[in-house]
């Protein structure tokens, strides 16, 4: 059994197949064992809302950083009412690119079009999410081709659908999804970059890739070509109480090591962890826009009262 198969058997013990086709990151152990996360929920964002069942706390924040004057990153959390709500909660982070304001247009289109296509699709979550990303990418490309001022725009994207206890993911580019489970941090997405391809082929180590000057050159983006094939999990990962899922742009993971990320998200309530991650990235230079979405899976021990039965969202404004 490969190391990746062992990893996925750990994070998804009931899955018969690997939810991601290739090995990404192996667990990163901290010398200082992280403190177990303990907090009361700020946000109710659940797929299944049973008394004593799993529920979600979701916090999002985006920040322009210290160098750039505009913010081309976007993030969103969606869970509609009615029948579409049965397809769970969507958490999306998109990191736009392109001249002038084109990057902002691309990332805004991604976080708008993906939820529309996903919740309208009659297909099961895995394929619905993958196709939603691909359809949004095609629309971004068409929009760019029709407007000379938007030519060359594109965006990265990680879209995660949470239908508790199952998690589905589709992604393009170098934004990432991490899982903190127990005392280990796992990178659950692959970077679509030229440098990561070199890592996959054994030409570079992960540490060499982290310092490589071409590490941000993408091999795939939304909007970069008429049609793309998004990476996705054919089978879901099964969430466990205590799991913390971090979706972030490269403005965060470029500037913090996995050990630093783990220490921050393990040792703080979710809303504080989000703010602390961005503050740490800014202390380390803040040369890019920084976007963080943190999802904490917890066990609800009391029934929801009438006021809290509606989905609520806590979004920290950029500083």
N, C-alpha and C positions, 0 to 999 in steps of 0.2 A: 504494500500500500504506500502510495506516495505521501510526502509531507502534506501536500494540499488536500489529499483525500482524508488524512488524519485530522487536519484542521477542520474540514467541513463536516466530518463525522462528529466532531466536538460541538461546533456551533449549530449544526442541523442534524441531530441524531436520528430523526425519523425519516429523513430524505433518502430515497434509494439511489438518486443520482446527484452528481455535483451541481450545485446551483450556479457556479461560475466555472467556465471551461478551463481556465489556466491558473497556475499558482500566482498569487499576488504578493502579499506580505506575510511573513511568519510572525508569530507572537513576539512582541518586544517586552521583555521582562525588565522591570525597574529594580535597581539595587535596593531602594527604599520601598518597601511594600506599601501600595496605595491604601489610603483609609477608605473603608467601606462607605459608599454614598448613603446618606440618610437625609430625607427631606419630606416635607408635605407638598402635595401637588399645587403648583400655581395654575396649571392649565389642564382642563379635561379635554383630551383629543383622542377618544378611543374608538376602536372598531367594534369591540364587544364590551357592553357596559353591564356586566353582571356583578352583583354584590360579591365581594371577595375575589373578583376576577382581575385580569390584567387591564391596565389603563395606561395612558400616555401623558407625559408632561413634555411640552414642546416649546422651546425658546429659540428665537432667531434674531440675528443682528447683522447689519452690514455697515462697513465703515470705509471711507475713501482712502484711509491711510495717511501717511505724512508727506507724500511726494506729489501725488496726482490731485488735480483740482476737481475732477469729476469722478463719479463712481459708475463704472460699467457693470458691476455685479448686481444681481438681483436674487431675492429669495422669497419663497412663499410657502404657506401652509394652507391647505384646502381640505374641507370635508363638508360636502353639501348635505342639506336636509333631503328627506324623501327617499325614493328607491335608490337613487345614485349613491346615497350614503352607505349602502351596503358594500360598496367597493372600497371603503376605508378612507384613510387619511393620506393625502399626498403632501410630501415635503420635497421641495425642489430648490436647488442652488444652481445658478447659471452665471458664468463669468464671460462677459462679452468682449469682443475685440473688433477693431476696425478704426478707420480714421474718423476724426471729428467726433460726432455723437453717435456714430454708427454702431459701436459696441453696445451702447445702452439700448438702442432699438432692438438689436438681436436678442439680448438677454431678456428684455421686457416681453418680446414676442414669445420666447420660450416658456416663461412662467405663466403666460396667458393662454397659449394655444395647447400646451400639454394637458392641463386639467380638463379643458373642454373636450379634447379628443378622447381622453382616458375615460371620463365619466359617461360620455355618449356611446362608447363602444359596447357592443353586445358580447364581446369576447371575455374570456377569463383574464384576471389581472395581469398575469405575466405577459401575454401577447398584447393585451390592450395597452400596457405601459410602453412596451417596445415600439409598437406601431404609432403611438401618440408622439413619441420622441422623433420618429422618422418623418411623420407627417408635418410636424412643426418645423423640422429642419428643411424640408422641401419648400415650405411656405417662406421661410427666412431667405432661402436662396432665390426664389422667384421675386420677392420684394427687393432684394439687393440688385438683381439684374434689371429691374424696371426703373430704378432710380440711381443715376450716376453718383449722387452724393452718398449712397449707401453701399457702393460696390466694395466687395472685399470684406463685408461684415460677417461675423459669425459668433458662435458662443460655445463654451463647454456646457455640460449639464450633468448633474446627477439627480435623477427622479426616483424617489422611494415611495412605494405604496404600502401602507401598514393596514392590513386586514387581520387584526389580532386573532390568533397568535402568529400569523404568517406575515413575512416581509418579502416584498418584491422590489427589484431594482433594475433600472435601465440607465445607461450612462454613455457619454461621449466626451472625449477630451481629457483634461488632467485635473478637474475637480475630483474630490475623493469622498469615499465613505469609509469610516472606521467603526469598529465595534470594540467597546471595552466590556469584557466579560470576565468576572473574577479579577485576577491580577495580571491579565494579559490584554494587550492592545493588538487588534488585527486590522490590516488594510484589506477591505473587501472588494475594492475595485482596482482595475488596471489603468494605468495612465496610457492614453493614446498619444504617445510622444515618440519621437525618433530615438531619444536616449533610452526610454524604457524598452524599446525593441532591442537595443544593444544589450540591455540587462538580460532580457529573455533569452538571447542567443549566447549568453555567457561572455560577452565582450567587455562588459563593465560589471563591477560590483554595485550593490545598492548605494554604498557610501560614495563611490566614485560618481555615480549618477547624480547623487544629491548635490555635488559640487560642480557638475559639468556645466560649462557656459551655455550649452545648447539645450538645457533640460526643459525649457519652456516652449520648444518648437514642436507644435502639434502635428501628429500624423493623421488626425481625424477631428473634425469639428462639425457642429450643427451649422448648416448654411454654406459650408465650404464647397459643396458640389451639388448637382441636381438631386441625387439620391444618395443616402448613406445606409449602412446597416449598423444599428446601435447594438452595443453589447448589453446583454441582459441575463437574468437568472431564469432558466427554464423552470426550475423548481424553487419553491420558497425556502427561506431560512425560518426556523421556528424561534420566535422570541422567548426569552426567559425573564422572569422578574429580576430586576437589578441591571439588566442590559442598558448600556448607554451607546447610542448611535450618533456619530458625529458626521455631518455632511459639511464640507468646506471647500472654498476656492484655494487656488495655489498661493494666494496672498497670505494664507495661514500656514499651510504645510511646507512652503518654501523656507519659512523663517523659524519654525519650531521643530525640534526633533520629536520623534515618536514618544520618547521618554518624557519630554516636557509636556506634550499634549496629554499623555496618560496621567501625569501627576496632577494637572489642573482639573481635568474633568472627573477624576476619581475623588477629589478632596473638597469639592464645593457643591452647594446646591446648583441646580441647572442654570438658573438665571445668572448667578454669580460666575459660574464656570464660563459661560459665553462671553461675558464682559472681560473676564480675566484672560481668556485666550486672545482676544483682540488687543488688549493692553500689552500682553507679552509680545505679540507680533510687532506692535508699534515700537516697543523698547528695542527690538532687534532690527529696526530699520524702517519698517512700515512702507516699503518701496512700492507696494501694489495695493489695490483695493482688497479688503479683507471681509469675507463673509462666512458666517458660522450658523449652522442649525443643529441644535442638540436635542435629541429625543431620549427621554428616560422612560423605561418600561417599569412600572411598579404595580404592586398588588393593592387594590382598593379594599380597605377593611370595613368600610361603612357604605350604606346605600347612598346614591346621589339624591340630594334634595331636589325639589322642583326647579329651583333657580339654576342649579348647576347641570341639569340634564342637557342643556344646549351646548353645542361645541363652542368653546372659547379659545381665544388665541392671545398669547402674550408675546409681543414683538418689541424688543428694545430698540429705540431710535439710535441712529448713528450719531456718534459724538462729533 
